[in-house]
């Protein structure tokens, strides 16, 4: 260094030189001059008044300043010489400490600042900006100077701690969990949007004091720091990936770990958007959007049900076909299959279901069960095997018993089916009707023929095997021929009061009521008027009683229509048995021999003819069990009085107008003496058949062994039963049957069928 330079440096003195160095500034807002401590105002004490908000144009945090550019210290300059606030051009290095250098080729106003350990007089002489005891000191993070690679005073760079807000920086790495404003070159104040974990956050801009919860992979101290995820507390302290087992509502779930995208359905009280989110419960969609408690009306299988809102011990509603079941009790009248499903109704499941009207019968399609047996339920005739559904919607043994009166009014108490059949036993057993044909049953046949009443045409279309040829032309062809006498054309005439010739002979009489007769098929009043023979009892009253006053061929036609055949004498004899009487050896007692049981003490009846007319009718109870048969006028029950009011007959004409004593009109009708079938149960045969003896004779069907006049139907046999009128029981010896013309009709002759 030349002497003038040295002289100049000496004249300035150390203090002046330092002051000059302190006043040197590059015109930037860079940090204080290296080597100078900050004052309380945060400046280097040079009093430059530089606006700290103006970004520096050159220096260590941008591009080093060129010679002639303003500087704040040696570190700002490429030449490492900042003198007078301007980067200086270095003097040529000559390997000699000269001029105002403080060490060889360094320090002073013309040479670069000195490296650590070199001599110095002021902080400007040192690259570290720290001159202590005449030696340049190595930079430290506590020397109060921005030096080394620090971006702020004792902060930033690779060795110093991170800088606080407001300190210099080049990148975010220089700042203490702060963001570096690379334009201002300042560490910004912490915020919850700066992309850094700071300001009480547990993750980057999330968790802790931040309003935003942390996503998966971000830091956390508790699950509350995480956005719908769980915090791995005490382990990684990171927000875990959402899962369907983390105890949180996330990952597309509608409730905690359930519903939505979760494989588990939600229980009652958990959130839902649809019923599919709930575990066997209904979602209150649009209301609370919570899974409701299970119920028996929610259209879901739950709450102990075996099917949807059905089945299970606690639920009264049974399950229909196709629903689940645990046993038959869960199903609505169908069986529970091995697959625990309520089966479809079948015609063999032992239940009344499907279209059936009773257990495994009736109803037709779709169950297509067979017809029901007698006494089973029905709605229409086709529900029954017999094709007969009666007034009470019960199947009957035969179609003729569809009516009430004469249909189910037989037996001791008047409540048995009149179509019941019992086997006769024997070598060739048949099912013989227990009871005689009633007037009510025969009425069903007549009604089935319709208004035309052509019984003959029906028989011709349905001729049964063994039918006697002459009987066909003895059948009527219409309901009413408009006349009074029978001539094989009108049904009313054939069952009316008049008979085929010859009249008034034994076995062809007794049907004219006005001559103290008995006739149980009730004709319309206008027909009776035309025939001059009133009937004094109602149709219901008469329908209960055995049919009488009808030719045998019409009885046979009835049995064929009813699905059977008129019984033969041999078949009735088999049911009668080997004893003298069907019930055994005890002789029957007629009324005249039964004074001890007469409710009137013997005064109610003395003779069959004459004594009855003036006697009042006695209404039971009376001990019918004391009698074996309706024999010799020993039955008069069933009506409070004989006939119409005392002063009138059925037509409204007074008795006196008919030439009779007042109050005597009805006493001519002996139909009251015919007992409804089965009223004498002690007289039943060993096979259970009723009234084989007494009540009415039975017209029978011929057999192949009969002589020609019977097989062709000219004549007909009657049974040996005796009758209500007092015909002895038996009327003839066994095998010696009464034979009469087939056209005869009688007040004590009816019939019974086999089925």
C-alpha distance (Angstrom), angle and dihedral (degrees) to the residues before:
residue distance angle dihedral
X1 . . .
X2 3.86 . .
X3 3.74 121.1 .
X4 3.78 94.9 -114.7
X5 3.79 90.0 58.1
X6 3.73 91.4 47.9
X7 3.80 90.1 46.4
X8 3.80 89.2 51.1
X9 3.82 93.2 50.4
X10 3.79 89.5 46.9
X11 3.79 91.6 50.8
X12 3.79 92.8 50.5
X13 3.71 91.9 52.0
X14 3.74 125.9 -152.8
X15 3.79 95.8 -79.2
X16 3.77 94.1 49.8
X17 3.80 91.1 47.9
X18 3.71 92.0 51.6
X19 3.79 89.8 49.1
X20 3.75 90.6 51.2
X21 3.73 90.7 49.2
X22 3.76 89.4 49.5
X23 3.78 90.2 53.4
X24 3.76 93.2 50.8
X25 3.84 110.7 105.3
X26 3.76 133.4 168.3
X27 3.77 93.1 -142.3
X28 3.78 91.1 -106.1
X29 3.81 133.3 111.4
X30 3.75 91.9 -121.1
X31 3.79 120.5 141.9
X32 3.85 119.2 -75.9
X33 3.77 121.3 -66.5
X34 3.81 110.6 -75.4
X35 3.75 108.9 -100.5
X36 3.82 95.8 26.9
X37 3.79 120.0 104.9
X38 3.81 120.0 -132.5
X39 3.79 121.2 -108.0
X40 3.77 124.9 -138.7
X41 3.82 90.3 -85.4
X42 3.78 90.6 59.9
X43 3.88 93.7 -110.3
X44 3.78 130.9 116.0
X45 3.81 91.4 -108.5
X46 3.78 92.9 -107.8
X47 3.77 91.8 116.4
X48 3.80 91.3 -133.9
X49 3.83 93.5 142.5
X50 3.82 91.9 -147.0
X51 3.85 114.6 176.9
X52 3.79 103.5 -112.7
X53 3.79 91.2 -157.3
X54 3.82 92.3 65.7
X55 3.78 109.1 93.7
X56 3.86 114.4 -123.0
X57 3.79 117.6 -105.7
X58 3.82 94.6 -151.0
X59 3.75 140.5 0.5
X60 3.77 140.3 95.0
X61 3.80 94.9 -45.5
X62 3.80 93.0 50.8
X63 3.82 124.6 12.9
X64 3.81 120.2 -30.5
X65 3.77 114.0 -103.0
X66 3.80 119.7 -103.3
X67 3.75 125.1 -131.1
X68 3.78 110.7 -69.3
X69 3.82 93.8 22.7
X70 3.75 119.1 118.3
X71 3.77 116.7 -95.6
X72 3.75 141.1 -179.4
X73 3.75 96.8 -150.9
X74 3.77 144.9 -15.4
X75 3.77 91.6 -81.0
X76 3.82 89.1 65.8
X77 3.76 94.6 59.8
X78 3.77 132.7 79.0
X79 3.81 86.0 -144.2
X80 3.78 91.4 48.6
X81 3.82 87.2 -130.7
X82 3.79 118.8 114.4
X83 3.78 111.0 173.6
X84 3.74 126.1 163.1
X85 3.80 89.0 -1.0
X86 3.79 91.2 -61.2
X87 3.77 131.3 101.3
X88 3.80 106.6 -112.7
X89 3.74 131.8 -147.4
X90 3.79 106.4 -111.5
X91 3.70 121.3 -118.6
X92 3.75 115.5 -114.1
X93 3.77 111.4 -84.2
X94 3.82 108.8 -112.7
X95 3.77 100.7 170.0
X96 3.80 90.5 -114.2
X97 3.77 130.4 104.9
X98 3.76 100.9 -124.8
X99 3.75 141.0 133.2
X100 3.83 110.0 31.5
X101 3.83 91.9 -34.9
X102 3.78 114.3 137.8
X103 3.77 92.4 -153.9
X104 3.78 136.2 5.8
X105 3.81 108.0 -46.8
X106 3.85 92.8 -21.7
X107 3.72 139.6 87.2
X108 3.72 127.7 29.0
X109 3.76 126.7 71.5
X110 3.79 100.8 -55.7
X111 3.78 106.0 35.0
X112 3.76 130.4 67.7
X113 3.76 117.2 -92.6
X114 3.73 114.9 -86.3
X115 3.73 127.3 -100.5
X116 3.75 123.4 -117.6
X117 3.83 112.0 -63.4
X118 3.78 94.6 23.2
X119 3.78 123.5 120.3
X120 3.76 120.9 -87.9
X121 3.73 142.2 172.1
X122 3.82 97.6 -166.5
X123 3.77 139.6 13.3
X124 3.81 88.9 -99.3
X125 3.78 88.7 66.4
X126 3.84 90.9 64.1
X127 3.73 130.0 72.4
X128 3.79 86.9 -147.3
X129 3.82 90.4 54.1
X130 3.81 88.2 -129.4
X131 3.83 119.7 109.7
X132 3.76 115.3 176.6
X133 3.80 125.4 171.3
X134 3.80 90.3 -12.3
X135 3.76 94.2 -55.3
X136 3.81 129.7 104.5
X137 3.82 108.3 -119.6
X138 3.79 128.3 -143.2
X139 3.83 113.3 -104.6
X140 3.81 117.0 -97.2
X141 3.78 133.7 -176.8
X142 3.77 90.6 -116.9
X143 3.82 103.0 46.1
X144 3.81 93.5 98.9
X145 3.80 90.9 -123.0
X146 3.76 131.9 103.8
X147 3.75 102.3 -121.3
X148 3.73 142.3 129.2
X149 3.78 107.4 35.8
X150 3.79 92.3 -35.2
X151 3.80 115.8 136.1
X152 3.79 92.8 -160.9
X153 3.76 135.9 20.3
X154 3.79 105.2 -58.7
X155 3.82 91.0 -20.7
X156 3.73 141.0 87.3
X157 3.75 129.1 31.7
X158 3.78 124.0 73.1
X159 3.82 101.4 -56.3
X160 3.77 108.7 33.1
X161 3.80 126.4 71.6
X162 3.76 119.3 -91.9
X163 3.75 117.9 -79.0
X164 3.77 125.8 -106.2
X165 3.77 125.0 -129.8
X166 3.81 111.8 -61.8
X167 3.83 94.3 25.2
X168 3.77 121.6 116.9
X169 3.78 122.7 -90.7
X170 3.72 143.4 169.0
X171 3.82 98.1 -161.8
X172 3.79 138.6 3.6
X173 3.81 86.9 -93.8
X174 3.82 89.6 71.2
X175 3.81 92.2 57.5
X176 3.78 127.5 80.0
X177 3.82 99.6 -115.3
X178 3.75 87.6 -42.7
X179 3.71 135.4 116.2
X180 3.82 120.5 -106.7
X181 3.77 116.1 -132.0
X182 3.81 95.6 -141.5
X183 3.76 90.3 -165.5
X184 3.78 96.7 51.0
X185 3.83 91.4 29.1
X186 3.77 88.7 -136.5
X187 3.82 131.9 125.4
X188 3.79 105.2 -114.0
X189 3.79 124.4 -136.5
X190 3.79 114.5 -90.5
X191 3.86 117.0 -91.9
X192 3.80 138.7 169.5
X193 3.78 90.7 -113.3
X194 3.83 101.8 48.7
X195 3.80 96.4 98.2
X196 3.79 91.9 -115.7
X197 3.76 136.1 103.6
X198 3.79 104.1 -112.7
X199 3.77 145.0 105.8
X200 3.80 94.5 62.5
X201 3.80 93.8 -46.3
X202 3.80 120.5 143.5
X203 3.78 92.4 -154.0
X204 3.76 137.0 14.3
X205 3.81 105.5 -51.6
X206 3.83 89.7 -26.3
X207 3.74 143.5 85.4
X208 3.76 128.4 24.8
X209 3.79 110.0 42.3
X210 3.81 93.0 -6.0
X211 3.78 116.3 104.7
X212 3.78 90.0 -135.4
X213 3.80 121.4 80.6
X214 3.78 117.8 -131.8
X215 3.79 123.1 -104.8
X216 3.78 125.7 -136.6
X217 3.80 113.4 -54.9
X218 3.79 96.4 22.8
X219 3.78 123.2 115.6
X220 3.76 123.9 -90.5
X221 3.76 142.2 167.9
X222 3.80 96.0 -160.8
X223 3.80 138.1 11.3
X224 3.79 87.3 -103.4
X225 3.85 87.5 70.8
X226 3.80 91.3 60.5
X227 3.77 129.0 83.0
X228 3.81 103.4 -119.5
X229 3.77 90.2 -39.3
X230 3.76 137.7 101.2
X231 3.82 124.4 -102.3
X232 3.80 115.6 -129.3
X233 3.81 89.8 -134.7
X234 3.80 115.7 -164.6
X235 3.78 93.8 7.8
X236 3.80 119.9 58.3
X237 3.80 93.1 -16.7
X238 3.76 87.7 -142.8
X239 3.79 128.9 128.9
X240 3.78 105.4 -100.0
X241 3.79 124.3 -136.1
X242 3.83 110.9 -88.8
X243 3.79 113.3 -98.2
X244 3.80 138.4 177.0
X245 3.81 90.2 -111.4
X246 3.81 102.5 48.4
X247 3.79 97.5 97.7
X248 3.80 92.4 -114.3
X249 3.77 136.5 104.7
X250 3.79 103.0 -113.7
X251 3.77 144.7 105.1
X252 3.79 94.0 64.5
X253 3.80 93.5 -48.0
X254 3.81 121.1 145.3
X255 3.81 93.1 -154.4
X256 3.79 136.4 15.1
X257 3.82 105.3 -51.2
X258 3.80 90.1 -26.3
X259 3.77 144.3 86.4
X260 3.77 128.3 23.7
X261 3.81 110.4 41.6
X262 3.80 92.7 -4.3
X263 3.80 118.1 103.9
X264 3.81 90.2 -135.6
X265 3.80 120.7 79.3
X266 3.79 118.7 -132.8
X267 3.81 123.4 -104.5
X268 3.78 125.3 -134.9
X269 3.81 112.6 -56.7
X270 3.80 96.6 23.7
X271 3.79 122.5 115.2
X272 3.78 123.6 -89.8
X273 3.77 142.3 168.8
X274 3.78 96.6 -162.4
X275 3.79 137.6 11.5
X276 3.81 87.7 -103.6
X277 3.84 87.2 70.9
X278 3.81 92.4 60.9
X279 3.78 129.4 83.3
X280 3.80 103.1 -117.7
X281 3.77 91.4 -39.9
X282 3.78 138.2 99.0
X283 3.82 124.7 -100.2
X284 3.80 116.2 -129.6
X285 3.80 90.1 -133.8
X286 3.77 113.2 -164.5
X287 3.79 91.5 6.8
X288 3.77 120.0 65.8
X289 3.81 92.1 -24.2
X290 3.76 87.5 -138.2
X291 3.79 128.9 127.5
X292 3.81 106.6 -98.6
X293 3.81 124.9 -137.9
X294 3.83 112.6 -88.5
X295 3.80 115.0 -95.1
X296 3.80 138.8 177.3
X297 3.81 91.6 -112.2
X298 3.81 102.1 48.7
X299 3.82 96.8 95.5
X300 3.81 90.0 -118.5
X301 3.79 131.0 109.6
X302 3.80 102.7 -115.3
X303 3.80 143.9 106.2
X304 3.80 93.5 64.7
X305 3.80 94.1 -48.8
X306 3.78 120.6 145.6
X307 3.79 92.7 -153.2
X308 3.77 137.0 13.1
X309 3.82 105.2 -49.9
X310 3.79 90.4 -26.5
X311 3.78 143.5 85.3
X312 3.75 129.4 31.0
X313 3.78 129.3 104.4
X314 3.79 95.9 -85.8
X315 3.79 97.4 48.4
X316 3.81 121.8 79.2
X317 3.80 93.2 -161.1
X318 3.79 111.2 94.8
X319 3.79 122.4 -145.6
X320 3.81 123.1 -106.9
X321 3.77 126.5 -136.5
X322 3.79 113.7 -54.7
X323 3.80 96.2 23.3
X324 3.79 123.6 113.9
X325 3.77 124.2 -92.4
X326 3.77 141.9 174.2
X327 3.79 95.6 -155.2
X328 3.78 141.2 -11.1
X329 3.79 91.4 -81.1
X330 3.82 89.6 68.8
X331 3.80 93.3 58.7
X332 3.77 128.2 83.4
X333 3.76 99.3 -116.4
X334 3.79 95.0 -46.9
X335 3.78 132.0 97.9
X336 3.81 126.0 -94.8
X337 3.79 108.5 -124.4
X338 3.78 127.3 -138.6
X339 3.78 85.5 -101.2
X340 3.83 88.9 60.7
X341 3.79 94.4 -113.5
X342 3.80 125.3 124.8
X343 3.78 105.1 -106.8
X344 3.78 128.1 -133.0
X345 3.79 114.3 -96.9
X346 3.80 112.3 -89.0
X347 3.76 133.7 -173.2
X348 3.80 91.1 -119.4
X349 3.82 103.8 46.3
X350 3.79 96.5 98.5
X351 3.79 92.1 -117.9
X352 3.78 136.4 102.6
X353 3.78 101.7 -118.6
X354 3.76 144.8 121.3
X355 3.78 109.1 33.1
X356 3.80 92.7 -26.1
X357 3.79 120.8 125.5
X358 3.80 93.5 -156.5
X359 3.80 137.8 4.2
X360 3.82 107.4 -39.8
X361 3.78 93.8 -26.7
X362 3.77 143.3 88.6
X363 3.75 131.5 14.9
X364 3.79 102.3 87.6
X365 3.82 119.4 -138.8
X366 2.93 137.1 51.7
X367 3.82 94.9 19.9
X368 3.82 91.4 31.9
X369 3.77 94.5 -161.4
X370 3.81 119.6 173.8
X371 3.78 121.4 -97.3
X372 3.78 117.2 -73.6
X373 3.78 124.7 -107.0
X374 3.77 125.0 -119.1
X375 3.83 115.6 -61.0
X376 3.80 92.9 18.7
X377 3.78 120.0 121.7
X378 3.78 122.5 -90.1
X379 3.76 141.9 165.3
X380 3.80 101.8 -161.4
X381 3.80 136.0 14.4
X382 3.80 93.5 -98.5
X383 3.81 89.8 62.8
X384 3.78 88.3 70.9
X385 3.77 130.5 72.4
X386 3.79 87.4 -136.3
X387 3.82 91.1 48.2
X388 3.78 86.2 -123.6
X389 3.84 121.4 119.5
X390 3.78 109.1 173.9
X391 3.78 133.8 -143.2
X392 3.83 90.3 -88.0
X393 3.83 91.9 51.7
X394 3.79 92.9 -107.6
X395 3.77 124.9 130.0
X396 3.76 114.9 -113.7
X397 3.79 130.6 -152.5
X398 3.78 91.0 -114.4
X399 3.77 134.5 14.3
X400 3.80 92.8 -112.9
X401 3.82 90.9 70.3
X402 3.80 95.1 63.4
X403 3.79 88.1 103.3
X404 3.79 122.6 79.6
X405 3.78 101.2 -137.5
X406 3.76 107.6 63.1
X407 3.81 88.7 3.3
X408 3.80 104.0 76.7
X409 3.81 102.5 -0.4
X410 3.81 98.3 93.6
X411 3.80 129.2 106.0
X412 3.81 132.3 55.6
X413 3.81 93.9 -55.8
X414 3.78 98.3 32.7
X415 3.80 95.1 -113.6
X416 3.80 105.1 100.3
X417 3.77 128.2 101.9
X418 3.79 111.1 -95.2
X419 3.82 88.6 -149.6
X420 3.81 96.2 61.6
X421 3.81 113.3 133.0
X422 3.81 127.4 -158.2
X423 3.77 129.6 -169.3
X424 3.77 117.0 -104.3
X425 3.79 93.4 -149.6
X426 3.78 116.1 -152.0
X427 3.77 130.1 108.5
X428 3.80 92.7 -50.5
X429 3.79 105.7 27.7
X430 3.79 121.0 -166.0
X431 3.79 133.2 -179.1
X432 3.79 101.9 -104.9
X433 3.80 117.9 -170.8
X434 3.79 111.1 -104.0
X435 3.79 90.7 -139.9
X436 3.80 139.3 40.8
X437 3.79 119.0 -100.9
X438 3.81 108.3 -84.5
X439 3.77 126.0 -141.2
X440 3.81 87.9 -118.2
X441 3.81 92.6 56.6
X442 3.80 91.7 49.0
X443 3.81 89.1 50.2
X444 3.83 88.8 60.1
X445 3.81 88.9 57.3
X446 3.80 92.3 49.9
X447 3.80 92.0 48.0
X448 3.81 91.5 49.8
X449 3.81 89.1 61.3
X450 3.79 89.7 63.8
X451 3.77 127.7 -145.1
X452 3.78 91.8 -39.4
X453 3.79 93.0 58.9
X454 3.82 93.5 -162.4
X455 3.79 100.3 166.1
X456 3.80 92.6 166.1
X457 3.80 92.9 56.8
X458 3.79 90.8 50.1
X459 3.80 91.0 52.1
X460 3.79 92.4 47.1
X461 3.81 89.0 54.2
X462 3.82 92.4 45.1
X463 3.80 105.4 30.9
X464 3.82 109.6 168.5
X465 3.78 124.2 -141.5
X466 3.82 114.8 -84.3
X467 3.79 93.6 21.1
X468 3.85 109.7 161.7
X469 3.79 107.8 -116.0
X470 3.81 96.3 -136.3
X471 3.79 92.7 54.4
X472 3.80 94.7 70.7
X473 3.80 94.8 68.8
X474 3.81 89.9 45.9
X475 3.82 89.9 66.5
X476 3.83 119.5 94.3
X477 3.77 122.4 -112.4
X478 3.81 99.6 -152.8
X479 3.77 142.0 26.1
X480 3.83 97.6 -112.9
X481 3.79 127.3 6.3
X482 3.80 91.3 -164.5
X483 3.78 93.8 -115.2
X484 3.76 137.1 92.1
X485 3.79 107.0 -119.9
X486 3.82 130.4 69.8
X487 3.81 115.2 -109.0
X488 3.84 101.7 155.8
X489 3.82 92.5 -91.9
X490 3.83 108.6 85.8
X491 3.81 126.3 50.6
X492 3.82 91.2 -152.8
X493 3.79 90.6 54.1
X494 3.83 92.8 48.2
X495 3.82 92.4 53.8
X496 3.82 95.5 33.9
X497 3.80 130.0 99.6
X498 3.80 98.0 -82.9
X499 3.82 126.5 78.9
X500 3.76 138.7 -147.8
X501 3.81 113.8 -97.9
X502 2.90 132.4 -49.5
X503 3.78 93.9 56.0
X504 3.77 129.5 -164.0
X505 3.77 95.0 23.3
X506 3.77 127.0 128.2
X507 3.82 113.8 -77.1
X508 3.84 91.6 14.1
X509 3.79 102.6 74.2
X510 3.77 147.9 52.8
X511 3.83 97.7 88.3
X512 3.80 97.7 105.6
X513 3.81 105.6 97.2
X514 3.78 96.3 -164.8
X515 3.80 87.9 60.6
X516 3.80 91.8 55.1
X517 3.81 92.5 -85.9
X518 3.81 135.3 148.1
X519 3.81 125.4 -128.7
X520 3.85 121.8 163.2
X521 3.82 103.5 -173.9
X522 3.80 100.9 89.9
X523 3.79 112.3 -139.7
X524 3.80 124.2 -160.9
X525 3.81 112.5 -84.9
X526 3.78 92.9 -115.5
X527 3.80 91.1 55.2
X528 3.79 91.6 48.5
X529 3.79 89.0 49.4
X530 3.79 90.6 52.2
X531 3.79 88.9 51.0
X532 3.84 91.3 45.7
X533 3.77 91.7 -127.4
X534 3.80 118.5 110.6
X535 3.82 122.8 -157.1
X536 3.80 111.3 -143.2
X537 3.81 101.4 -162.8
X538 3.78 128.8 73.3
X539 3.76 123.6 -103.4
X540 3.82 92.1 -111.9
X541 3.79 90.7 51.4
X542 3.80 92.5 50.7
X543 3.82 96.3 39.6
X544 3.82 88.7 64.4
X545 3.83 90.2 62.0
X546 3.81 131.2 78.4
X547 3.78 114.9 -84.9
X548 3.81 113.3 -106.3
X549 3.79 138.3 166.6
X550 3.82 93.1 50.5
X551 3.84 128.8 121.3
X552 3.81 116.5 -110.8
X553 3.86 95.0 -116.0
X554 3.82 89.9 61.6
X555 3.82 89.7 50.6
X556 3.81 89.0 52.5
X557 3.82 91.7 48.6
X558 3.79 89.7 51.3
X559 3.82 92.7 52.4
X560 3.82 90.6 49.8
X561 3.84 91.2 51.1
X562 3.83 89.7 47.2
X563 3.80 90.7 58.1
X564 3.79 97.1 -100.1
X565 3.77 142.8 70.2
X566 3.78 135.8 -105.1
X567 3.80 108.0 -92.3
X568 3.81 121.0 -109.0
X569 3.78 125.6 -129.3
X570 3.81 90.5 -110.0
X571 3.79 92.8 54.1
X572 3.79 92.2 50.6
X573 3.81 90.8 47.0
X574 3.82 91.1 54.3
X575 3.81 90.1 54.0
X576 3.85 90.1 45.3
X577 3.79 90.7 59.6
X578 3.80 133.7 -152.5
X579 3.81 98.0 -62.3
X580 3.79 124.4 92.4
X581 3.80 90.2 -107.9
X582 3.80 128.5 31.6
X583 3.81 89.7 -114.9
X584 3.82 96.2 44.0
X585 3.79 136.2 -93.1
X586 3.82 102.7 -33.4
X587 3.81 111.8 110.2
X588 3.84 116.3 -125.8
X589 3.80 120.8 -111.1
X590 3.76 120.8 -132.5
X591 3.77 122.5 -150.0
X592 3.78 94.3 -98.1
X593 3.80 87.6 59.3
X594 3.79 95.2 48.5
X595 3.77 106.2 68.6
X596 3.78 91.7 137.6
X597 3.79 90.1 65.6
X598 3.80 96.0 41.2
X599 3.81 107.7 117.8
X600 3.77 87.2 -147.2
X601 3.78 94.8 53.6
X602 3.77 94.1 -109.3
X603 3.78 95.4 -50.2
X604 3.82 96.8 95.9
X605 3.78 96.3 76.4
X606 3.79 134.7 9.4
X607 3.76 106.9 160.2
X608 3.77 134.3 15.5
X609 3.77 92.4 -121.8
X610 3.74 123.6 42.4
X611 3.76 103.0 0.7
X612 3.83 94.5 69.7
X613 3.77 98.3 56.0
X614 3.76 96.8 73.6
X615 3.79 98.2 35.9
X616 3.82 121.2 97.6
X617 3.81 117.8 -117.1
X618 3.78 113.9 -104.4
X619 3.79 116.9 -139.7
X620 3.82 114.7 -147.4
X621 2.83 162.8 -110.6
X622 3.73 91.5 137.4
X623 3.78 127.5 153.4
X624 3.76 102.9 -97.2
X625 3.80 87.7 163.2
X626 3.79 86.7 70.0
X627 3.82 88.2 66.9
X628 3.79 127.3 64.1
X629 3.78 96.6 -157.2
X630 3.77 145.6 9.2
X631 3.75 92.1 -97.9
X632 3.78 135.6 152.6
X633 3.82 98.2 -0.4
X634 3.78 96.5 -53.1
X635 3.81 95.4 139.3
X636 3.79 124.5 70.6
X637 3.81 102.4 141.1
X638 3.73 131.6 124.5
X639 3.79 105.6 60.2
X640 3.77 133.8 70.7
X641 3.78 91.3 -141.0
X642 3.75 138.4 -4.6
X643 3.71 109.1 -94.4
X644 3.75 138.2 -40.1
X645 3.82 130.2 -6.5
X646 3.77 112.2 -57.1
X647 3.80 96.3 -99.6
X648 3.82 100.0 42.9
X649 3.77 142.6 47.8
X650 3.82 125.4 -142.4
X651 3.80 93.0 -77.9
X652 3.77 95.4 54.2
X653 3.77 92.8 -109.3
X654 3.75 114.9 133.8
X655 3.77 118.4 -111.1
X656 3.79 89.9 -120.2
X657 3.79 89.7 55.2
X658 3.77 86.9 57.7
X659 3.78 90.0 49.7
X660 3.78 94.5 -106.0
X661 3.73 135.6 119.6
X662 3.78 115.0 -91.1
X663 3.80 113.2 -91.4
X664 3.80 95.0 16.2
X665 3.82 101.4 93.9
X666 3.81 98.1 100.1
X667 3.76 95.9 44.6
X668 3.77 91.6 80.9
X669 3.83 93.2 67.9
X670 3.82 107.8 92.2
X671 3.82 92.1 179.6
X672 3.79 86.9 104.6
X673 3.81 89.8 73.6
X674 3.83 92.1 65.2
X675 3.80 104.7 91.3
X676 3.81 120.2 -142.3
X677 3.84 104.8 -104.4
X678 3.79 117.3 -82.7
X679 3.80 100.2 22.0
X680 3.83 91.8 125.4
X681 3.83 103.1 57.7
X682 3.81 95.7 166.7
X683 3.78 87.1 66.3
X684 3.82 95.0 58.3
X685 3.80 116.2 123.2
X686 3.77 123.5 -114.1
X687 3.82 87.1 -96.1
X688 3.82 90.3 55.9
X689 3.80 97.6 -108.3
X690 3.80 114.9 147.6
X691 3.81 130.2 -140.0
X692 3.80 96.6 7.5
X693 3.79 81.4 141.8
X694 3.80 122.0 42.8
X695 3.81 131.6 2.1
X696 3.87 98.8 67.8
X697 3.78 139.0 -6.4
X698 3.82 114.5 -112.3
X699 3.78 118.9 -123.2
X700 3.81 105.9 -143.3
X701 3.78 141.6 -155.8
X702 3.82 117.2 -108.5
X703 3.77 120.9 -112.9
X704 3.76 129.2 -140.8
X705 3.81 90.5 -101.3
X706 3.80 93.3 58.6
X707 3.78 119.4 104.5
X708 3.77 117.9 -95.4
X709 3.79 96.6 -97.2
X710 3.80 88.2 62.7
X711 3.79 99.4 37.9
X712 3.80 91.0 52.1
X713 3.80 90.5 46.9
X714 3.77 100.7 -115.1
X715 3.77 90.2 121.8
X716 3.77 133.3 23.3
X717 3.77 136.1 -155.4
X718 3.78 125.5 -128.9
X719 3.77 125.4 -153.3
X720 3.81 123.7 -104.9
X721 3.79 94.2 -118.3
X722 3.80 100.8 120.2
X723 3.82 116.2 -141.7
X724 3.77 152.0 -114.4
X725 3.82 88.0 -92.9
X726 3.78 91.5 67.2
X727 3.82 103.7 -92.7
X728 3.76 105.3 159.1
X729 3.80 120.5 -98.2
X730 2.95 111.7 -99.4
X731 3.81 95.3 24.7
X732 3.80 92.4 -162.4
X733 3.76 135.6 7.5
X734 3.77 117.4 -83.3
X735 3.78 109.6 -77.7
X736 3.78 92.7 16.1
X737 3.78 98.3 99.6
X738 3.76 125.7 -177.7
X739 3.79 111.4 -107.5
X740 3.80 124.9 -160.8
X741 3.81 137.4 156.4
X742 3.82 110.5 -69.6
X743 3.79 90.9 -122.9
X744 3.82 93.6 64.3
X745 3.77 120.0 112.6
X746 3.75 125.4 -170.3
X747 3.82 139.8 -175.2
X748 3.82 90.0 -123.5
X749 3.84 100.4 42.9
X750 3.81 127.7 90.2
X751 3.79 133.6 133.1
X752 3.81 148.9 -131.8
X753 3.80 134.0 -137.7
X754 3.75 137.4 -135.0
X755 3.81 118.3 -135.2
